[in-house]
Structure formats: structure tokens, C-alpha cells
Amino acid sequence: MKVSKAQTAENRQGILDAAARLYRERGLSGVGVADITRDAGLTHGGLYRHFASKDALVREACALAFDWSIPALEGSEGDTPLASRVASYLSPVHRDRPGEGCPVAALAVDAARAGGGLSEVFAQGIERNIDRFARVIEGLAPADSAPSAQGRARAMAMLATMVGGLVLARATADGRPALSDEILATLREQLAAPSPGA
């Protein structure tokens, strides 16, 4: 039975969506092709009709994961857009659902070990995140000019702190839940405070 172009595209997207989520949940080495295709509701053999190799799938799935951006926290009345995003990123919900969140906090070490093409995917994604976050910090719309060097530097420092904090919170969540919560709360408070001279 021949599959339509629309169904083929839908199957391919289903594989990418499943892979992007599963890789963030389990790491690159913790997910096999069978896991991805099963999650996507397809057969194992079908994957290679859509992707030249597992490495090609990994690169595309990680690139798709970078479409995720820090959502503004719902019901954060009175918070600035920056404080709302910091609170959302450093929340217990984000900590506990890596498959739905930031690919950097979930996969940066895997990407560093893989190098090559995957490192480039991460470099592009991180660059976009720095730009988007610097725009939030400076209150710029997408059509506005590029963020300032100072806004970009602040975005880098904040994102690095947030990613590191989330990684620490995830690493301690099972062993010492109170410490994990303390890490998130402390960083939310520190990062949401106005910058000096603001």
C-alpha cells in the first residue's frame, strides 16, 4: 500500500517529535531507534526511509528541540517578562519534565562528546537562545535592532546560570529533594532581581 506524501511527512514529523522528546528525557545513548519508532507509532524499519542514518536523526531532532523557548510563566501578574521566564525555567515543573524542556540542560554533555555536526546544531541553537533572551532582557521586539553587547553578555551569564542550576536541581532531585528545590528557589530570586544600575 502506497503512503501519500502528506502521510509520509506526518510520519517523519512524528519520528522527529518522538526523538526530540525521548533524547531530552533519556540522553542520546539511552534511546534506541526501536524506542523512537514505537513512540511515534511506526515500525522500526520505517525510520531509515526518512533519515539517512541515526546521526542524521539525532541532529534533526536536536535542532527541533531548540524550537523550544522559555515560556512566560502563567499567572505571574506583576512580574516582568524577564522574571516570569526565569521563574518558568527554574521551576519544579521544568526540572521534572526534561522531555518537554530545554535541550541544553538535557543534552549539552552528550553534544560535547559527540562533537562535529551535533556540536554545530547546539552552537546554532544556543546562539539563537542568547539572542532571544537578550531581547527579553532589553525589551526588544523581533523586528527591532540587535541586542546590545551588554544585553548579550547579561543573557549569556543568566542562561549559563539557569542551565547549570537546572542541571544541579535535576541531579539532586531524587537524593535530596529539599536541596533541589532550594537551588531552584535561590536562583529564581537571584536572577529575577534587577541588575545593578537598572
C-alpha positions in Angstrom: 0.0 0.0 0.0 1.5 3.3 -1.1 1.7 6.1 1.5 0.7 9.6 0.5 3.1 12.5 0.6 1.1 14.0 3.4 1.2 10.8 5.4 5.0 10.4 4.8 5.6 14.0 6.0 3.4 13.3 9.1 5.3 10.1 9.8 8.6 11.9 9.5 7.4 14.7 11.9 6.2 12.1 14.3 9.6 10.4 14.4 11.3 13.8 14.9 8.9 14.8 17.7 9.3 11.5 19.5 13.1 11.6 19.1 13.4 15.2 20.4 11.4 14.3 23.5 13.0 11.0 24.2 16.5 12.2 23.7 15.9 15.0 26.3 14.3 12.6 28.7 16.9 9.8 28.5 20.0 11.2 26.8 21.4 10.2 23.3 22.7 6.9 24.4 19.6 6.0 26.4 17.3 5.8 23.3 17.3 3.3 20.5 15.7 3.5 17.1 13.1 1.0 18.2 12.1 3.3 21.1 11.6 6.2 18.8 9.6 4.4 16.2 7.5 2.7 18.8 6.7 6.0 20.4 5.9 7.5 17.0 3.5 4.6 16.3 5.7 3.3 13.4 7.7 0.2 12.7 11.5 0.1 13.3 12.4 -0.3 9.6 10.5 2.8 8.6 12.9 5.2 10.2 15.6 4.8 7.5 13.2 5.7 4.8 13.1 9.2 6.4 16.7 9.6 7.6 20.0 8.6 6.1 21.4 7.5 9.5 20.8 7.6 13.2 23.2 10.5 13.4 21.1 12.4 10.9 18.0 11.8 13.0 19.9 12.9 16.2 21.0 16.2 14.5 17.5 17.0 13.2 15.8 16.0 16.4 18.1 18.2 18.5 17.6 21.1 16.1 13.9 20.7 16.5 14.3 20.7 20.3 15.8 24.1 20.0 12.4 25.4 18.8 11.5 25.3 22.5 11.8 28.6 24.2 11.4 29.7 27.8 7.7 30.3 28.2 6.4 33.2 30.3 5.0 31.7 33.5 1.2 31.7 33.5 -0.4 33.8 36.2 2.8 35.8 37.0 0.9 39.0 37.5 3.2 41.9 38.3 6.3 40.1 37.2 8.4 41.5 34.4 8.7 39.3 31.2 12.3 38.5 32.3 11.3 37.5 35.9 8.5 35.4 34.5 10.8 33.5 32.2 13.4 32.9 34.9 10.7 31.6 37.2 9.4 29.3 34.4 12.8 27.9 33.5 13.8 27.4 37.2 10.5 25.7 38.2 9.9 22.2 39.6 7.7 21.5 36.5 10.6 22.2 34.1 13.0 20.2 36.3 10.7 17.2 36.4 9.9 17.2 32.7 13.1 17.3 30.7 11.5 15.8 27.6 9.4 18.9 27.3 12.1 21.5 28.1 15.4 23.0 27.4 17.7 20.8 25.2 20.8 22.4 26.5 20.2 21.4 30.2 19.2 17.9 29.0 21.8 17.2 26.2 24.8 19.6 26.3 27.2 17.0 27.7 26.1 14.5 25.0 26.6 17.1 22.3 30.0 18.0 23.6 31.0 14.3 23.5 29.5 13.8 20.0 31.3 16.8 18.5 31.1 17.5 14.8 27.7 18.1 13.3 25.9 17.9 16.6 28.1 20.4 18.2 27.2 22.8 15.3 23.5 22.2 15.9 24.0 23.1 19.5 26.1 26.2 18.7 23.3 27.5 16.4 20.6 26.7 18.9 22.5 28.3 21.8 23.3 31.4 19.7 19.5 31.8 18.9 18.7 31.4 22.6 21.2 34.0 23.6 19.7 36.4 21.1 16.1 35.7 22.1 16.9 36.0 25.8 18.9 39.3 25.3 15.9 40.7 23.5 13.7 39.8 26.5 16.3 41.4 28.9 16.3 44.6 26.8 12.6 44.6 26.0 13.2 44.4 22.2 10.6 43.1 19.7 11.8 40.7 17.0 11.8 43.4 14.3 14.0 45.7 16.5 17.7 46.1 16.0 20.1 43.5 17.6 20.6 43.5 21.3 23.5 45.5 22.7 26.8 43.9 23.7 25.9 44.4 27.3 22.4 42.8 26.9 24.1 39.9 25.1 26.7 39.4 27.9 23.9 39.5 30.5 21.9 37.0 28.6 24.9 34.6 28.3 25.6 34.9 32.1 21.9 34.4 33.0 21.4 31.5 30.6 24.6 29.7 31.8 23.5 30.1 35.4 20.0 28.9 34.7 21.1 25.9 32.7 23.7 25.0 35.4 21.1 25.5 38.1 18.6 23.3 36.4 21.2 20.5 35.9 22.1 20.7 39.6 18.5 20.6 40.6 17.8 17.6 38.4 20.9 15.8 39.7 19.8 16.2 43.4 16.0 15.8 43.0 15.9 12.2 43.9 18.6 12.1 46.5 17.9 15.4 48.3 14.6 17.0 47.1 14.9 19.9 49.6 18.3 20.8 48.2 17.0 20.6 44.6 14.1 22.9 45.5 16.5 25.3 47.3 18.7 25.5 44.2 15.8 26.5 42.1 14.3 29.0 44.6 17.7 30.6 45.3 18.5 31.1 41.6 15.0 32.4 40.8 15.4 35.0 43.5 18.9 36.0 42.5 18.3 36.2 38.7 15.0 38.0 38.9 16.5 40.8 41.0 17.1 44.0 38.9 20.6 44.3 37.6 22.8 46.9 39.2 22.3 50.3 37.7 18.9 49.4 36.2 
